[in-house]
Every structure is written in structure tokens, then in C-alpha cells.
């Protein structure tokens, strides 16, 4: 199958979707495209930045993080006082 045939086949599938399925397919496609950009961005980070992100993810997986609600409450108290 050449590129033109593949595009036409995709178009026909997309064109037959109802609104909800079309929105879902759009989201999936955007996630796929953005994940490729994320990989490019990751490789542009320094080793220290990458390590910091990996360390943070590991802390969250061990429930050592601070919840969003706790952070928001802290700063609401700090700046609304």
C-alpha cells in the first residue's frame, strides 16, 4: 500500500466515525504525536535534569511526594493571609 492509499484508507475510517469516536481518535493521535515530541525534549535535557525527573518519579511511586491538595492549601494560606 502506498502513502496515498494509506491516507485515503485512514480518511475513510475517520470520516465514518461518530462525534464521540472522532474526538477519542483525535485524542489518541495527539497523544501519539506529542509522545514523539516528549522523547525529543527528553534527549535535550541535561543528565542532571533527567536524573532529577527520574528521582522525582521514584519518590512518587514510593508515596514520598506531597499531594496537590497539600501544596495548594499551603500556598493559599501563605498568600491569602
N, CA, C and O atoms as a GROMACS GRO file, in nm:
protein
  324
    1UNK      N    1   0.086  -0.117   0.000
    1UNK     CA    2   0.000   0.000   0.000
    1UNK      C    3   0.091   0.124   0.000
    1UNK      O    4   0.181   0.136   0.083
    2UNK      N    5   0.065   0.214  -0.094
    2UNK     CA    6   0.146   0.336  -0.098
    2UNK      C    7   0.089   0.442  -0.004
    2UNK      O    8  -0.016   0.421   0.056
    3UNK      N    9   0.158   0.552   0.007
    3UNK     CA   10   0.119   0.657   0.103
    3UNK      C   11  -0.019   0.714   0.071
    3UNK      O   12  -0.100   0.735   0.162
    4UNK      N   13  -0.046   0.739  -0.056
    4UNK     CA   14  -0.176   0.795  -0.094
    4UNK      C   15  -0.290   0.700  -0.057
    4UNK      O   16  -0.394   0.743  -0.008
    5UNK      N   17  -0.270   0.570  -0.081
    5UNK     CA   18  -0.373   0.471  -0.046
    5UNK      C   19  -0.393   0.464   0.105
    5UNK      O   20  -0.506   0.452   0.153
    6UNK      N   21  -0.284   0.470   0.177
    6UNK     CA   22  -0.292   0.466   0.323
    6UNK      C   23  -0.367   0.587   0.377
    6UNK      O   24  -0.452   0.574   0.465
    7UNK      N   25  -0.336   0.706   0.326
    7UNK     CA   26  -0.406   0.828   0.368
    7UNK      C   27  -0.555   0.819   0.337
    7UNK      O   28  -0.638   0.857   0.419
    8UNK      N   29  -0.588   0.769   0.219
    8UNK     CA   30  -0.729   0.756   0.180
    8UNK      C   31  -0.801   0.658   0.272
    8UNK      O   32  -0.914   0.683   0.314
    9UNK      N   33  -0.736   0.548   0.302
    9UNK     CA   34  -0.796   0.448   0.392
    9UNK      C   35  -0.820   0.508   0.530
    9UNK      O   36  -0.927   0.490   0.589
   10UNK      N   37  -0.720   0.580   0.582
   10UNK     CA   38  -0.737   0.647   0.712
   10UNK      C   39  -0.850   0.749   0.707
   10UNK      O   40  -0.934   0.755   0.797
   11UNK      N   41  -0.852   0.829   0.602
   11UNK     CA   42  -0.957   0.930   0.588
   11UNK      C   43  -1.096   0.865   0.591
   11UNK      O   44  -1.186   0.914   0.659
   12UNK      N   45  -1.112   0.756   0.518
   12UNK     CA   46  -1.242   0.689   0.513
   12UNK      C   47  -1.282   0.636   0.650
   12UNK      O   48  -1.398   0.645   0.688
   13UNK      N   49  -1.188   0.580   0.723
   13UNK     CA   50  -1.219   0.533   0.859
   13UNK      C   51  -1.257   0.651   0.948
   13UNK      O   52  -1.356   0.644   1.021
   14UNK      N   53  -1.180   0.756   0.942
   14UNK     CA   54  -1.206   0.873   1.026
   14UNK      C   55  -1.339   0.937   0.988
   14UNK      O   56  -1.416   0.978   1.076
   15UNK      N   57  -1.367   0.946   0.861
   15UNK     CA   58  -1.490   1.008   0.812
   15UNK      C   59  -1.615   0.933   0.857
   15UNK      O   60  -1.722   0.992   0.866
   16UNK      N   61  -1.602   0.804   0.883
   16UNK     CA   62  -1.719   0.724   0.921
   16UNK      C   63  -1.745   0.726   1.072
   16UNK      O   64  -1.846   0.672   1.117
   17UNK      N   65  -1.658   0.788   1.150
   17UNK     CA   66  -1.674   0.789   1.296
   17UNK      C   67  -1.782   0.887   1.340
   17UNK      O   68  -1.802   0.992   1.279
   18UNK      N   69  -1.852   0.850   1.449
   18UNK     CA   70  -1.944   0.946   1.508
   18UNK      C   71  -1.864   1.047   1.591
   18UNK      O   72  -1.743   1.031   1.608
   19UNK      N   73  -1.930   1.148   1.643
   19UNK     CA   74  -1.863   1.259   1.711
   19UNK      C   75  -1.776   1.212   1.827
   19UNK      O   76  -1.660   1.252   1.838
   20UNK      N   77  -1.831   1.126   1.914
   20UNK     CA   78  -1.756   1.079   2.030
   20UNK      C   79  -1.632   0.999   1.990
   20UNK      O   80  -1.523   1.019   2.045
   21UNK      N   81  -1.651   0.908   1.895
   21UNK     CA   82  -1.537   0.828   1.850
   21UNK      C   83  -1.433   0.914   1.779
   21UNK      O   84  -1.313   0.889   1.790
   22UNK      N   85  -1.479   1.015   1.705
   22UNK     CA   86  -1.386   1.105   1.636
   22UNK      C   87  -1.303   1.183   1.737
   22UNK      O   88  -1.182   1.199   1.720
   23UNK      N   89  -1.367   1.232   1.843
   23UNK     CA   90  -1.294   1.304   1.948
   23UNK      C   91  -1.193   1.213   2.017
   23UNK      O   92  -1.081   1.255   2.048
   24UNK      N   93  -1.232   1.089   2.041
   24UNK     CA   94  -1.140   0.993   2.104
   24UNK      C   95  -1.021   0.964   2.012
   24UNK      O   96  -0.906   0.960   2.058
   25UNK      N   97  -1.047   0.944   1.885
   25UNK     CA   98  -0.939   0.917   1.789
   25UNK      C   99  -0.845   1.037   1.780
   25UNK      O  100  -0.724   1.021   1.770
   26UNK      N  101  -0.902   1.155   1.782
   26UNK     CA  102  -0.822   1.277   1.778
   26UNK      C  103  -0.729   1.283   1.900
   26UNK      O  104  -0.611   1.316   1.887
   27UNK      N  105  -0.782   1.251   2.017
   27UNK     CA  106  -0.702   1.250   2.139
   27UNK      C  107  -0.590   1.147   2.133
   27UNK      O  108  -0.477   1.175   2.174
   28UNK      N  109  -0.621   1.030   2.082
   28UNK     CA  110  -0.520   0.924   2.070
   28UNK      C  111  -0.410   0.970   1.975
   28UNK      O  112  -0.291   0.951   2.004
   29UNK      N  113  -0.448   1.028   1.862
   29UNK     CA  114  -0.349   1.075   1.765
   29UNK      C  115  -0.262   1.185   1.824
   29UNK      O  116  -0.140   1.185   1.804
   30UNK      N  117  -0.325   1.279   1.895
   30UNK     CA  118  -0.246   1.386   1.959
   30UNK      C  119  -0.149   1.330   2.062
   30UNK      O  120  -0.034   1.372   2.068
   31UNK      N  121  -0.195   1.235   2.143
   31UNK     CA  122  -0.107   1.173   2.242
   31UNK      C  123   0.011   1.106   2.174
   31UNK      O  124   0.124   1.115   2.222
   32UNK      N  125  -0.015   1.038   2.065
   32UNK     CA  126   0.092   0.970   1.991
   32UNK      C  127   0.192   1.071   1.938
   32UNK      O  128   0.313   1.054   1.953
   33UNK      N  129   0.143   1.176   1.875
   33UNK     CA  130   0.232   1.277   1.819
   33UNK      C  131   0.310   1.351   1.928
   33UNK      O  132   0.429   1.377   1.913
   34UNK      N  133   0.243   1.383   2.037
   34UNK     CA  134   0.310   1.453   2.148
   34UNK      C  135   0.413   1.365   2.216
   34UNK      O  136   0.514   1.416   2.265
   35UNK      N  137   0.390   1.235   2.219
   35UNK     CA  138   0.488   1.147   2.284
   35UNK      C  139   0.618   1.147   2.205
   35UNK      O  140   0.726   1.135   2.264
   36UNK      N  141   0.611   1.160   2.075
   36UNK     CA  142   0.733   1.170   1.994
   36UNK      C  143   0.808   1.299   2.027
   36UNK      O  144   0.931   1.299   2.035
   37UNK      N  145   0.735   1.409   2.047
   37UNK     CA  146   0.798   1.535   2.086
   37UNK      C  147   0.859   1.524   2.224
   37UNK      O  148   0.966   1.580   2.250
   38UNK      N  149   0.791   1.453   2.315
   38UNK     CA  150   0.842   1.437   2.450
   38UNK      C  151   0.978   1.367   2.449
   38UNK      O  152   1.067   1.402   2.526
   39UNK      N  153   0.992   1.267   2.362
   39UNK     CA  154   1.120   1.196   2.354
   39UNK      C  155   1.230   1.289   2.305
   39UNK      O  156   1.343   1.283   2.353
   40UNK      N  157   1.197   1.375   2.210
   40UNK     CA  158   1.295   1.473   2.162
   40UNK      C  159   1.333   1.569   2.274
   40UNK      O  160   1.451   1.602   2.292
   41UNK      N  161   1.234   1.614   2.349
   41UNK     CA  162   1.260   1.706   2.459
   41UNK      C  163   1.345   1.639   2.567
   41UNK      O  164   1.434   1.702   2.624
   42UNK      N  165   1.319   1.513   2.596
   42UNK     CA  166   1.395   1.440   2.697
   42UNK      C  167   1.542   1.436   2.660
   42UNK      O  168   1.628   1.456   2.746
   43UNK      N  169   1.571   1.409   2.535
   43UNK     CA  170   1.711   1.398   2.493
   43UNK      C  171   1.782   1.533   2.496
   43UNK      O  172   1.905   1.539   2.495
   44UNK      N  173   1.706   1.642   2.498
   44UNK     CA  174   1.766   1.775   2.505
   44UNK      C  175   1.794   1.820   2.649
   44UNK      O  176   1.860   1.922   2.671
   45UNK      N  177   1.745   1.743   2.747
   45UNK     CA  178   1.771   1.777   2.887
   45UNK      C  179   1.912   1.735   2.926
   45UNK      O  180   1.970   1.644   2.867
   46UNK      N  181   1.966   1.804   3.025
   46UNK     CA  182   2.097   1.764   3.077
   46UNK      C  183   2.082   1.636   3.158
   46UNK      O  184   1.970   1.599   3.195
   47UNK      N  185   2.192   1.569   3.185
   47UNK     CA  186   2.190   1.446   3.265
   47UNK      C  187   2.134   1.477   3.404
   47UNK      O  188   2.058   1.398   3.460
   48UNK      N  189   2.171   1.592   3.460
   48UNK     CA  190   2.122   1.630   3.593
   48UNK      C  191   1.970   1.649   3.592
   48UNK      O  192   1.902   1.608   3.685
   49UNK      N  193   1.917   1.712   3.486
   49UNK     CA  194   1.772   1.733   3.477
   49UNK      C  195   1.700   1.599   3.463
   49UNK      O  196   1.598   1.577   3.528
   50UNK      N  197   1.752   1.510   3.379
   50UNK     CA  198   1.692   1.378   3.364
   50UNK      C  199   1.692   1.302   3.496
   50UNK      O  200   1.593   1.239   3.531
   51UNK      N  201   1.804   1.308   3.568
   51UNK     CA  202   1.815   1.239   3.696
   51UNK      C  203   1.713   1.294   3.795
   51UNK      O  204   1.649   1.219   3.869
   52UNK      N  205   1.698   1.426   3.798
   52UNK     CA  206   1.601   1.488   3.888
   52UNK      C  207   1.460   1.441   3.860
   52UNK      O  208   1.383   1.417   3.953
   53UNK      N  209   1.424   1.430   3.734
   53UNK     CA  210   1.290   1.383   3.698
   53UNK      C  211   1.272   1.237   3.737
   53UNK      O  212   1.169   1.200   3.794
   54UNK      N  213   1.370   1.154   3.707
   54UNK     CA  214   1.361   1.012   3.743
   54UNK      C  215   1.352   0.995   3.894
   54UNK      O  216   1.272   0.916   3.943
   55UNK      N  217   1.434   1.070   3.968
   55UNK     CA  218   1.430   1.064   4.115
   55UNK      C  219   1.291   1.105   4.167
   55UNK      O  220   1.239   1.043   4.259
   56UNK      N  221   1.233   1.209   4.108
   56UNK     CA  222   1.100   1.255   4.150
   56UNK      C  223   0.994   1.150   4.124
   56UNK      O  224   0.907   1.127   4.208
   57UNK      N  225   1.001   1.086   4.010
   57UNK     CA  226   0.904   0.980   3.977
   57UNK      C  227   0.919   0.865   4.076
   57UNK      O  228   0.819   0.811   4.123
   58UNK      N  229   1.041   0.828   4.107
   58UNK     CA  230   1.064   0.720   4.205
   58UNK      C  231   1.008   0.757   4.342
   58UNK      O  232   0.950   0.671   4.409
   59UNK      N  233   1.024   0.881   4.384
   59UNK     CA  234   0.968   0.925   4.512
   59UNK      C  235   0.816   0.915   4.512
   59UNK      O  236   0.756   0.870   4.609
   60UNK      N  237   0.754   0.957   4.402
   60UNK     CA  238   0.608   0.950   4.394
   60UNK      C  239   0.559   0.806   4.398
   60UNK      O  240   0.458   0.776   4.461
   61UNK      N  241   0.633   0.716   4.332
   61UNK     CA  242   0.594   0.574   4.333
   61UNK      C  243   0.605   0.513   4.472
   61UNK      O  244   0.537   0.415   4.502
   62UNK      N  245   0.689   0.571   4.557
   62UNK     CA  246   0.706   0.523   4.694
   62UNK      C  247   0.618   0.602   4.791
   62UNK      O  248   0.636   0.593   4.913
   63UNK      N  249   0.524   0.680   4.738
   63UNK     CA  250   0.434   0.764   4.818
   63UNK      C  251   0.511   0.862   4.906
   63UNK      O  252   0.468   0.891   5.018
   64UNK      N  253   0.622   0.913   4.856
   64UNK     CA  254   0.701   1.010   4.930
   64UNK      C  255   0.677   1.153   4.880
   64UNK      O  256   0.744   1.246   4.924
   65UNK      N  257   0.582   1.169   4.791
   65UNK     CA  258   0.553   1.301   4.736
   65UNK      C  259   0.458   1.379   4.825
   65UNK      O  260   0.410   1.330   4.928
   66UNK      N  261   0.431   1.501   4.784
   66UNK     CA  262   0.336   1.588   4.853
   66UNK      C  263   0.213   1.599   4.763
   66UNK      O  264   0.225   1.625   4.644
   67UNK      N  265   0.096   1.579   4.820
   67UNK     CA  266  -0.026   1.582   4.738
   67UNK      C  267  -0.052   1.723   4.685
   67UNK      O  268  -0.011   1.823   4.744
   68UNK      N  269  -0.121   1.727   4.575
   68UNK     CA  270  -0.159   1.854   4.513
   68UNK      C  271  -0.238   1.939   4.612
   68UNK      O  272  -0.215   2.059   4.624
   69UNK      N  273  -0.332   1.875   4.681
   69UNK     CA  274  -0.416   1.949   4.777
   69UNK      C  275  -0.333   2.011   4.888
   69UNK      O  276  -0.360   2.124   4.930
   70UNK      N  277  -0.233   1.939   4.938
   70UNK     CA  278  -0.147   1.993   5.043
   70UNK      C  279  -0.068   2.113   4.995
   70UNK      O  280  -0.055   2.213   5.066
   71UNK      N  281  -0.015   2.104   4.875
   71UNK     CA  282   0.061   2.217   4.818
   71UNK      C  283  -0.030   2.337   4.799
   71UNK      O  284   0.007   2.449   4.834
   72UNK      N  285  -0.147   2.314   4.743
   72UNK     CA  286  -0.240   2.426   4.720
   72UNK      C  287  -0.282   2.491   4.851
   72UNK      O  288  -0.290   2.613   4.860
   73UNK      N  289  -0.310   2.410   4.952
   73UNK     CA  290  -0.351   2.465   5.082
   73UNK      C  291  -0.239   2.548   5.144
   73UNK      O  292  -0.264   2.655   5.200
   74UNK      N  293  -0.116   2.499   5.133
   74UNK     CA  294  -0.001   2.570   5.188
   74UNK      C  295   0.010   2.710   5.127
   74UNK      O  296   0.028   2.808   5.200
   75UNK      N  297  -0.001   2.719   4.996
   75UNK     CA  298   0.017   2.849   4.931
   75UNK      C  299  -0.107   2.937   4.941
   75UNK      O  300  -0.095   3.059   4.938
   76UNK      N  301  -0.224   2.878   4.954
   76UNK     CA  302  -0.344   2.958   4.980
   76UNK      C  303  -0.331   3.024   5.117
   76UNK      O  304  -0.361   3.143   5.133
   77UNK      N  305  -0.286   2.946   5.216
   77UNK     CA  306  -0.267   3.000   5.350
   77UNK      C  307  -0.160   3.108   5.350
   77UNK      O  308  -0.175   3.210   5.417
   78UNK      N  309  -0.054   3.086   5.276
   78UNK     CA  310   0.060   3.179   5.276
   78UNK      C  311   0.023   3.311   5.210
   78UNK      O  312   0.059   3.417   5.262
   79UNK      N  313  -0.049   3.308   5.098
   79UNK     CA  314  -0.073   3.430   5.023
   79UNK      C  315  -0.210   3.493   5.048
   79UNK      O  316  -0.232   3.608   5.008
   80UNK      N  317  -0.299   3.423   5.112
   80UNK     CA  318  -0.429   3.482   5.145
   80UNK      C  319  -0.432   3.540   5.285
   80UNK      O  320  -0.530   3.603   5.324
   81UNK      N  321  -0.326   3.518   5.359
   81UNK     CA  322  -0.323   3.565   5.499
   81UNK      C  323  -0.295   3.712   5.508
   81UNK      O  324  -0.289   3.767   5.618
   0.00000   0.00000   0.00000
